[in-house]
Amino acid sequence: MSDMEQGYHFNVMRRAIESIDAGDEAKSLEDLAGEMGMSPAHFQRLFTKWAGVSPKRFQQYLTLGHAKALLHDHFTTLDTSNAVGLSGSGRLHDLFLRWEAMSPGEFARKGAGLVIYWGWFPSPFGLSLVMGTEKGICGIGFAAEMGEAEAMQDLTSRWPEAAFVEAPERLRPWVESAYAGKAGAEGKTPLHMIGSPLQIKVWEALMRIPSGEVTTYSEIARAIGKPAAVRAVGTAVGRNPVSWLIPCHRAMRKSGGLGGYHWGLPVKRALLAYETAQAEAG
C-alpha cells in the first residue's frame, strides 16, 4: 500500500471513529459505510486493507473497554536491570531501529549548532511531520488532531537554537523504512534522541514494550529505578518527540485508562487498535 493510500485510509477511519463515538451503540457495516458515502462492500474492502481486520472487529478495538482488556491480557513487565541507563556505546538496538542519544551537555545547549531537516509525509495515521539530524530521525508528530502549524511549532520549540532546513528527500529513505517497519539500506532505521537524562531513560524503557502490548506509567518508573517518580515519568512520556517508533501510546494508567497523548487521544486509540489488528491479522 502506498503512503498516499495509507493516509487516505486513515482519514476514512478517523471519520468512522468520530461516528462511532457519537453513538451509544455499535454501528453496523451498512450504517458506517453510508456515513462515509461508500457501499458496504467498498468500505469493508478499503478498511480491511488498511487495518487487516473488518470494520466490525476494529470497532471493538476502539472502545475504552479494549484499553482495559489490553492492560489485563497484554501487560508487559519491564526488566529493571536491562532498562536502566544506556549501554557504554550510547546505542540501543531494538527491532529495526538503531538508537543514539544526545549527551546531556548537547541537550542543554537547546540544539545550538545542530542542523535539523524536516518534511511532511503521509503515514498510516494521517499527515506526519518528520525531523532528523545527520544521525537519524529526531522527531515525528501527527497533524490529524492539532493541525500542521501547531505540530510544526511544537517540534521546533523543543530545540529552539537549532537551524531547521526543509529537506524531505534527505529524510525519505529513513521515513519509508520506519513506516514499513523494517530495516533500511544500512540494516537499521536510525533514531537520534534529544532529551534530558530522565527523558532518555523513560524513552529507552518505552522501546522495550513489544507491539500489541502495553505497560503502565508506574511500571516504567519502577523500571528506570525511580518508583516514586510516576508523575515525572508521565511528563517524560508525553514529551517523547518520536511518535509511534518510540511507543508512548503503549503507556497507560494502572486503572486501564488511556491517560493523555500529546498528539490527541483519537490518534492514541487508533494506534493501539491498529497494532492489535495487525497482531491478529499476522
Contacts in CASP RR format, 6 or more apart in sequence:
PFRMAT RR
TARGET T0000
AUTHOR 0000-0000-0000
METHOD contacts of the structure
MODEL  1
MSDMEQGYHFNVMRRAIESIDAGDEAKSLEDLAGEMGMSPAHFQRLFTKW
AGVSPKRFQQYLTLGHAKALLHDHFTTLDTSNAVGLSGSGRLHDLFLRWE
AMSPGEFARKGAGLVIYWGWFPSPFGLSLVMGTEKGICGIGFAAEMGEAE
AMQDLTSRWPEAAFVEAPERLRPWVESAYAGKAGAEGKTPLHMIGSPLQI
KVWEALMRIPSGEVTTYSEIARAIGKPAAVRAVGTAVGRNPVSWLIPCHR
AMRKSGGLGGYHWGLPVKRALLAYETAQAEAG
1 9 0 8 1.000
1 49 0 8 1.000
1 50 0 8 1.000
3 121 0 8 1.000
3 122 0 8 1.000
3 123 0 8 1.000
3 176 0 8 1.000
3 179 0 8 1.000
4 122 0 8 1.000
6 50 0 8 1.000
6 122 0 8 1.000
6 123 0 8 1.000
6 124 0 8 1.000
6 126 0 8 1.000
6 179 0 8 1.000
7 122 0 8 1.000
7 123 0 8 1.000
7 124 0 8 1.000
7 125 0 8 1.000
7 126 0 8 1.000
7 127 0 8 1.000
9 46 0 8 1.000
9 47 0 8 1.000
9 49 0 8 1.000
9 50 0 8 1.000
9 124 0 8 1.000
10 50 0 8 1.000
10 123 0 8 1.000
10 124 0 8 1.000
10 125 0 8 1.000
10 126 0 8 1.000
10 144 0 8 1.000
10 270 0 8 1.000
11 126 0 8 1.000
12 36 0 8 1.000
12 43 0 8 1.000
12 46 0 8 1.000
12 47 0 8 1.000
12 50 0 8 1.000
13 47 0 8 1.000
13 50 0 8 1.000
13 51 0 8 1.000
13 58 0 8 1.000
13 270 0 8 1.000
14 126 0 8 1.000
14 144 0 8 1.000
14 266 0 8 1.000
14 270 0 8 1.000
15 35 0 8 1.000
15 36 0 8 1.000
16 32 0 8 1.000
16 35 0 8 1.000
16 36 0 8 1.000
16 47 0 8 1.000
16 55 0 8 1.000
17 62 0 8 1.000
17 266 0 8 1.000
17 269 0 8 1.000
17 270 0 8 1.000
18 266 0 8 1.000
19 27 0 8 1.000
19 32 0 8 1.000
19 35 0 8 1.000
20 26 0 8 1.000
20 27 0 8 1.000
20 32 0 8 1.000
20 59 0 8 1.000
20 62 0 8 1.000
26 56 0 8 1.000
26 59 0 8 1.000
26 60 0 8 1.000
27 59 0 8 1.000
29 40 0 8 1.000
29 43 0 8 1.000
29 44 0 8 1.000
29 54 0 8 1.000
29 55 0 8 1.000
29 56 0 8 1.000
30 40 0 8 1.000
32 43 0 8 1.000
32 55 0 8 1.000
33 39 0 8 1.000
33 40 0 8 1.000
33 42 0 8 1.000
33 43 0 8 1.000
33 44 0 8 1.000
34 40 0 8 1.000
34 43 0 8 1.000
36 43 0 8 1.000
38 46 0 8 1.000
43 55 0 8 1.000
44 54 0 8 1.000
44 55 0 8 1.000
47 54 0 8 1.000
47 55 0 8 1.000
47 58 0 8 1.000
48 54 0 8 1.000
48 55 0 8 1.000
50 124 0 8 1.000
51 58 0 8 1.000
51 273 0 8 1.000
51 274 0 8 1.000
51 277 0 8 1.000
51 278 0 8 1.000
51 281 0 8 1.000
52 277 0 8 1.000
52 278 0 8 1.000
52 280 0 8 1.000
52 281 0 8 1.000
53 61 0 8 1.000
53 277 0 8 1.000
53 280 0 8 1.000
53 281 0 8 1.000
57 277 0 8 1.000
57 280 0 8 1.000
58 273 0 8 1.000
58 277 0 8 1.000
60 66 0 8 1.000
61 272 0 8 1.000
61 273 0 8 1.000
61 276 0 8 1.000
61 277 0 8 1.000
62 269 0 8 1.000
62 270 0 8 1.000
62 273 0 8 1.000
64 257 0 8 1.000
64 258 0 8 1.000
66 272 0 8 1.000
66 273 0 8 1.000
66 276 0 8 1.000
67 214 0 8 1.000
67 252 0 8 1.000
67 256 0 8 1.000
67 257 0 8 1.000
67 258 0 8 1.000
67 269 0 8 1.000
67 272 0 8 1.000
68 256 0 8 1.000
68 257 0 8 1.000
70 212 0 8 1.000
70 213 0 8 1.000
70 214 0 8 1.000
70 252 0 8 1.000
70 272 0 8 1.000
70 276 0 8 1.000
71 214 0 8 1.000
71 216 0 8 1.000
71 252 0 8 1.000
71 256 0 8 1.000
71 257 0 8 1.000
74 212 0 8 1.000
74 213 0 8 1.000
74 214 0 8 1.000
75 213 0 8 1.000
75 214 0 8 1.000
75 215 0 8 1.000
75 216 0 8 1.000
76 208 0 8 1.000
76 209 0 8 1.000
76 210 0 8 1.000
76 213 0 8 1.000
76 214 0 8 1.000
76 215 0 8 1.000
76 219 0 8 1.000
76 250 0 8 1.000
77 215 0 8 1.000
77 219 0 8 1.000
78 205 0 8 1.000
78 208 0 8 1.000
78 209 0 8 1.000
78 215 0 8 1.000
78 219 0 8 1.000
78 220 0 8 1.000
78 222 0 8 1.000
78 223 0 8 1.000
79 208 0 8 1.000
79 223 0 8 1.000
80 222 0 8 1.000
80 223 0 8 1.000
80 224 0 8 1.000
80 225 0 8 1.000
82 208 0 8 1.000
83 201 0 8 1.000
83 204 0 8 1.000
83 205 0 8 1.000
83 208 0 8 1.000
83 223 0 8 1.000
83 224 0 8 1.000
84 201 0 8 1.000
84 223 0 8 1.000
84 224 0 8 1.000
84 225 0 8 1.000
85 200 0 8 1.000
85 201 0 8 1.000
85 204 0 8 1.000
85 224 0 8 1.000
86 92 0 8 1.000
86 101 0 8 1.000
86 200 0 8 1.000
86 204 0 8 1.000
90 100 0 8 1.000
90 101 0 8 1.000
91 98 0 8 1.000
91 99 0 8 1.000
91 100 0 8 1.000
92 99 0 8 1.000
92 204 0 8 1.000
92 207 0 8 1.000
93 99 0 8 1.000
93 188 0 8 1.000
94 207 0 8 1.000
94 208 0 8 1.000
96 177 0 8 1.000
96 178 0 8 1.000
96 181 0 8 1.000
96 182 0 8 1.000
96 183 0 8 1.000
96 184 0 8 1.000
96 187 0 8 1.000
96 188 0 8 1.000
96 189 0 8 1.000
97 178 0 8 1.000
97 188 0 8 1.000
97 189 0 8 1.000
97 190 0 8 1.000
97 191 0 8 1.000
97 207 0 8 1.000
97 245 0 8 1.000
98 186 0 8 1.000
98 187 0 8 1.000
98 188 0 8 1.000
98 189 0 8 1.000
98 190 0 8 1.000
98 191 0 8 1.000
99 190 0 8 1.000
99 191 0 8 1.000
99 193 0 8 1.000
99 204 0 8 1.000
99 207 0 8 1.000
100 135 0 8 1.000
100 136 0 8 1.000
100 190 0 8 1.000
100 191 0 8 1.000
100 192 0 8 1.000
100 193 0 8 1.000
101 193 0 8 1.000
101 194 0 8 1.000
101 195 0 8 1.000
101 200 0 8 1.000
102 192 0 8 1.000
102 193 0 8 1.000
102 194 0 8 1.000
102 195 0 8 1.000
104 196 0 8 1.000
104 197 0 8 1.000
106 114 0 8 1.000
106 194 0 8 1.000
107 194 0 8 1.000
107 195 0 8 1.000
107 196 0 8 1.000
109 161 0 8 1.000
110 159 0 8 1.000
110 160 0 8 1.000
110 161 0 8 1.000
110 162 0 8 1.000
111 159 0 8 1.000
111 160 0 8 1.000
111 161 0 8 1.000
111 162 0 8 1.000
111 194 0 8 1.000
112 161 0 8 1.000
112 162 0 8 1.000
113 161 0 8 1.000
113 162 0 8 1.000
113 163 0 8 1.000
114 133 0 8 1.000
114 159 0 8 1.000
114 161 0 8 1.000
114 162 0 8 1.000
114 163 0 8 1.000
115 133 0 8 1.000
115 134 0 8 1.000
115 162 0 8 1.000
115 163 0 8 1.000
115 165 0 8 1.000
116 131 0 8 1.000
116 132 0 8 1.000
116 133 0 8 1.000
116 138 0 8 1.000
116 159 0 8 1.000
116 162 0 8 1.000
116 163 0 8 1.000
116 164 0 8 1.000
116 165 0 8 1.000
117 131 0 8 1.000
117 132 0 8 1.000
117 133 0 8 1.000
117 164 0 8 1.000
117 165 0 8 1.000
117 166 0 8 1.000
117 167 0 8 1.000
117 170 0 8 1.000
117 171 0 8 1.000
118 129 0 8 1.000
118 130 0 8 1.000
118 131 0 8 1.000
118 132 0 8 1.000
118 152 0 8 1.000
118 155 0 8 1.000
118 164 0 8 1.000
118 165 0 8 1.000
118 166 0 8 1.000
118 167 0 8 1.000
118 168 0 8 1.000
118 171 0 8 1.000
119 129 0 8 1.000
119 130 0 8 1.000
119 131 0 8 1.000
119 166 0 8 1.000
119 167 0 8 1.000
119 168 0 8 1.000
119 171 0 8 1.000
120 127 0 8 1.000
120 128 0 8 1.000
120 129 0 8 1.000
120 130 0 8 1.000
120 148 0 8 1.000
120 168 0 8 1.000
121 127 0 8 1.000
121 128 0 8 1.000
121 130 0 8 1.000
121 168 0 8 1.000
121 171 0 8 1.000
121 172 0 8 1.000
121 175 0 8 1.000
121 179 0 8 1.000
122 128 0 8 1.000
123 142 0 8 1.000
123 179 0 8 1.000
123 244 0 8 1.000
124 179 0 8 1.000
124 274 0 8 1.000
125 142 0 8 1.000
125 144 0 8 1.000
125 244 0 8 1.000
125 267 0 8 1.000
125 270 0 8 1.000
125 271 0 8 1.000
125 274 0 8 1.000
126 142 0 8 1.000
126 143 0 8 1.000
126 144 0 8 1.000
127 142 0 8 1.000
127 143 0 8 1.000
127 144 0 8 1.000
127 148 0 8 1.000
128 140 0 8 1.000
128 141 0 8 1.000
128 142 0 8 1.000
128 143 0 8 1.000
128 243 0 8 1.000
129 139 0 8 1.000
129 140 0 8 1.000
129 141 0 8 1.000
129 142 0 8 1.000
129 143 0 8 1.000
129 148 0 8 1.000
129 151 0 8 1.000
129 152 0 8 1.000
129 155 0 8 1.000
130 137 0 8 1.000
130 139 0 8 1.000
130 140 0 8 1.000
130 141 0 8 1.000
130 171 0 8 1.000
130 174 0 8 1.000
130 175 0 8 1.000
131 137 0 8 1.000
131 138 0 8 1.000
131 139 0 8 1.000
131 140 0 8 1.000
131 155 0 8 1.000
131 164 0 8 1.000
131 171 0 8 1.000
131 241 0 8 1.000
132 138 0 8 1.000
132 139 0 8 1.000
132 171 0 8 1.000
132 174 0 8 1.000
132 192 0 8 1.000
133 192 0 8 1.000
135 190 0 8 1.000
135 192 0 8 1.000
136 174 0 8 1.000
136 190 0 8 1.000
136 191 0 8 1.000
136 192 0 8 1.000
137 171 0 8 1.000
137 174 0 8 1.000
137 175 0 8 1.000
137 178 0 8 1.000
137 189 0 8 1.000
137 190 0 8 1.000
137 191 0 8 1.000
137 192 0 8 1.000
137 242 0 8 1.000
137 245 0 8 1.000
138 191 0 8 1.000
138 192 0 8 1.000
138 193 0 8 1.000
138 194 0 8 1.000
138 241 0 8 1.000
138 242 0 8 1.000
139 155 0 8 1.000
139 241 0 8 1.000
139 242 0 8 1.000
139 243 0 8 1.000
140 241 0 8 1.000
140 242 0 8 1.000
140 243 0 8 1.000
140 244 0 8 1.000
140 245 0 8 1.000
141 151 0 8 1.000
141 154 0 8 1.000
141 155 0 8 1.000
141 241 0 8 1.000
141 243 0 8 1.000
141 263 0 8 1.000
142 151 0 8 1.000
142 243 0 8 1.000
142 263 0 8 1.000
142 264 0 8 1.000
142 267 0 8 1.000
143 150 0 8 1.000
143 151 0 8 1.000
144 263 0 8 1.000
144 266 0 8 1.000
144 267 0 8 1.000
145 263 0 8 1.000
145 264 0 8 1.000
145 266 0 8 1.000
145 267 0 8 1.000
146 154 0 8 1.000
146 263 0 8 1.000
146 264 0 8 1.000
151 263 0 8 1.000
154 262 0 8 1.000
155 241 0 8 1.000
156 162 0 8 1.000
156 164 0 8 1.000
158 194 0 8 1.000
158 239 0 8 1.000
158 241 0 8 1.000
159 194 0 8 1.000
173 184 0 8 1.000
173 185 0 8 1.000
174 184 0 8 1.000
174 189 0 8 1.000
174 190 0 8 1.000
177 183 0 8 1.000
177 184 0 8 1.000
177 185 0 8 1.000
177 189 0 8 1.000
178 189 0 8 1.000
178 245 0 8 1.000
181 189 0 8 1.000
183 189 0 8 1.000
189 245 0 8 1.000
191 242 0 8 1.000
191 245 0 8 1.000
191 246 0 8 1.000
193 200 0 8 1.000
193 203 0 8 1.000
193 241 0 8 1.000
193 242 0 8 1.000
193 246 0 8 1.000
194 241 0 8 1.000
195 203 0 8 1.000
195 239 0 8 1.000
195 241 0 8 1.000
196 236 0 8 1.000
198 224 0 8 1.000
198 226 0 8 1.000
198 229 0 8 1.000
198 232 0 8 1.000
198 236 0 8 1.000
199 236 0 8 1.000
199 239 0 8 1.000
199 240 0 8 1.000
201 224 0 8 1.000
202 220 0 8 1.000
202 224 0 8 1.000
202 233 0 8 1.000
202 234 0 8 1.000
202 236 0 8 1.000
202 237 0 8 1.000
202 240 0 8 1.000
203 236 0 8 1.000
203 240 0 8 1.000
203 242 0 8 1.000
203 246 0 8 1.000
204 224 0 8 1.000
205 220 0 8 1.000
205 223 0 8 1.000
205 224 0 8 1.000
206 220 0 8 1.000
206 237 0 8 1.000
206 240 0 8 1.000
206 246 0 8 1.000
206 247 0 8 1.000
206 248 0 8 1.000
206 250 0 8 1.000
206 251 0 8 1.000
207 246 0 8 1.000
207 247 0 8 1.000
208 223 0 8 1.000
209 215 0 8 1.000
209 247 0 8 1.000
209 250 0 8 1.000
209 251 0 8 1.000
211 247 0 8 1.000
211 275 0 8 1.000
211 278 0 8 1.000
211 279 0 8 1.000
212 250 0 8 1.000
212 272 0 8 1.000
212 275 0 8 1.000
212 276 0 8 1.000
212 278 0 8 1.000
212 279 0 8 1.000
213 250 0 8 1.000
214 250 0 8 1.000
214 251 0 8 1.000
214 252 0 8 1.000
214 272 0 8 1.000
215 250 0 8 1.000
215 251 0 8 1.000
215 252 0 8 1.000
216 251 0 8 1.000
216 252 0 8 1.000
216 253 0 8 1.000
216 254 0 8 1.000
217 230 0 8 1.000
217 233 0 8 1.000
217 234 0 8 1.000
217 237 0 8 1.000
217 251 0 8 1.000
217 252 0 8 1.000
217 253 0 8 1.000
217 254 0 8 1.000
218 227 0 8 1.000
218 230 0 8 1.000
218 233 0 8 1.000
218 254 0 8 1.000
220 233 0 8 1.000
220 234 0 8 1.000
220 237 0 8 1.000
220 251 0 8 1.000
221 227 0 8 1.000
221 228 0 8 1.000
221 229 0 8 1.000
221 230 0 8 1.000
221 232 0 8 1.000
221 233 0 8 1.000
224 233 0 8 1.000
226 232 0 8 1.000
226 233 0 8 1.000
234 251 0 8 1.000
237 248 0 8 1.000
237 251 0 8 1.000
238 248 0 8 1.000
238 260 0 8 1.000
238 261 0 8 1.000
238 262 0 8 1.000
239 262 0 8 1.000
240 246 0 8 1.000
240 248 0 8 1.000
240 262 0 8 1.000
243 249 0 8 1.000
243 262 0 8 1.000
243 263 0 8 1.000
244 271 0 8 1.000
247 271 0 8 1.000
248 261 0 8 1.000
248 262 0 8 1.000
249 261 0 8 1.000
249 267 0 8 1.000
249 268 0 8 1.000
249 271 0 8 1.000
249 272 0 8 1.000
250 272 0 8 1.000
252 258 0 8 1.000
252 259 0 8 1.000
253 259 0 8 1.000
258 265 0 8 1.000
258 268 0 8 1.000
258 269 0 8 1.000
259 265 0 8 1.000
260 268 0 8 1.000
261 267 0 8 1.000
261 268 0 8 1.000
END
